[in-house]
């Protein structure tokens, strides 16, 4: 990532098992808005650590994905991606992404001769495209119903 995030790696089987166990424990604590207080057993001098409730919910999602054997990457909403990174996230070719940028379908900025795509703008495009796809599928399903297929 252009922002220097860690490269995703697949969890080992032991890590996936540990992630599942931990996510089950933490999931019961996601219904509250109070911070979660943790004590580190391997460093008693650290005292109590507080995690914001939103971070606990995010951590549970991360652990659930790891338990499924998936690699996870955190990307700040305001992060800027290269065109290759953005294309990879949409699962399209870089030239296809460039076409979307040139057509004004995704906002971007230039840094010298390079284009940078904000993660937020990329996800807004993805949400719009997914909504359009669902609408077309619903229309096709309704048409099939009319035809009795």
ROFISE-61537 format. One record per residue (C-alpha): x, y, z. Coordinates in steps of 0.05 Angstrom, whole numbers, padded with zeros to 5 digits, always signed. Layout:
N
XYZ ...
END
This chain:
149
+00000+00000+00000 +00023+00071-00012 +00013+00086+00062 +00061+00032+00086 +00011-00018+00114 +00034-00089+00130 +00030-00139+00074 -00024-00191+00088 -00002-00261+00104 -00045-00323+00112 -00052-00346+00184 -00024-00414+00202 -00072-00468+00225 -00052-00455+00298 -00064-00381+00289 -00132-00394+00258 -00152-00437+00317 -00128-00385+00367 -00163-00330+00328 -00229-00369+00331 -00223-00380+00406 -00206-00307+00419 -00261-00281+00374 -00313-00322+00412 -00289-00292+00478 -00287-00221+00452 -00353-00226+00414 -00392-00228+00478 -00363-00159+00495 -00384-00124+00430 -00454-00104+00454 -00428-00049+00500 -00402+00020+00484 -00355+00019+00544 -00281+00008+00533 -00256-00063+00545 -00204-00066+00600 -00150-00119+00591 -00093-00140+00636 -00030-00167+00603 -00009-00229+00641 +00060-00232+00610 +00075-00159+00632 +00043-00144+00699 +00079-00076+00701 +00037-00053+00642 -00025-00050+00686 -00093-00047+00652 -00100-00032+00578 -00165-00001+00552 -00191-00017+00483 -00246+00028+00453 -00311-00011+00439 -00304+00004+00364 -00234-00026+00364 -00260-00088+00399 -00314-00097+00345 -00261-00088+00291 -00215-00137+00326 -00271-00189+00329 -00281-00182+00253 -00207-00189+00241 -00203-00251+00285 -00264-00282+00251 -00231-00273+00183 -00166-00303+00208 -00205-00362+00238 -00231-00375+00167 -00159-00376+00143 -00163-00309+00108 -00108-00257+00107 -00130-00188+00131 -00106-00119+00114 -00126-00055+00149 -00129+00006+00104 -00142+00075+00133 -00202+00107+00100 -00160+00166+00077 -00105+00123+00049 -00084+00133-00023 -00072+00074-00067 -00031+00066-00130 -00071+00048-00192 -00046-00024-00188 -00068-00030-00115 -00136+00000-00132 -00144-00046-00192 -00126-00106-00149 -00179-00086-00098 -00233-00084-00152 -00206-00147-00183 -00198-00114-00251 -00139-00099-00295 -00099-00035-00286 -00119-00010-00356 -00192-00021-00338 -00182+00020-00275 -00147+00075-00315 -00208+00077-00361 -00255+00085-00301 -00211+00142-00275 -00208+00177-00342 -00285+00171-00349 -00292+00205-00281 -00325+00145-00248 -00273+00144-00192 -00241+00206-00163 -00166+00210-00163 -00109+00259-00160 -00043+00264-00196 +00024+00263-00161 +00071+00283-00216 +00055+00235-00272 +00024+00183-00226 -00048+00175-00206 -00068+00163-00133 -00137+00137-00115 -00165+00149-00046 -00190+00086-00013 -00254+00122+00006 -00268+00141-00067 -00253+00070-00090 -00302+00041-00039 -00356+00092-00058 -00349+00069-00131 -00352-00004-00109 -00415+00008-00069 -00448+00044-00129 -00427-00011-00178 -00452-00066-00130 -00519-00030-00121 -00527-00023-00197 -00510-00097-00206 -00562-00118-00154 -00615-00073-00186 -00602-00105-00254 -00605-00175-00224 -00671-00158-00189 -00698-00132-00255 -00677-00196-00291 -00708-00239-00237 -00773-00200-00242 -00772-00209-00318 -00760-00284-00310 -00820-00287-00263 -00863-00252-00315 -00842-00302-00367 -00853-00360-00319 -00782-00384-00322 
END
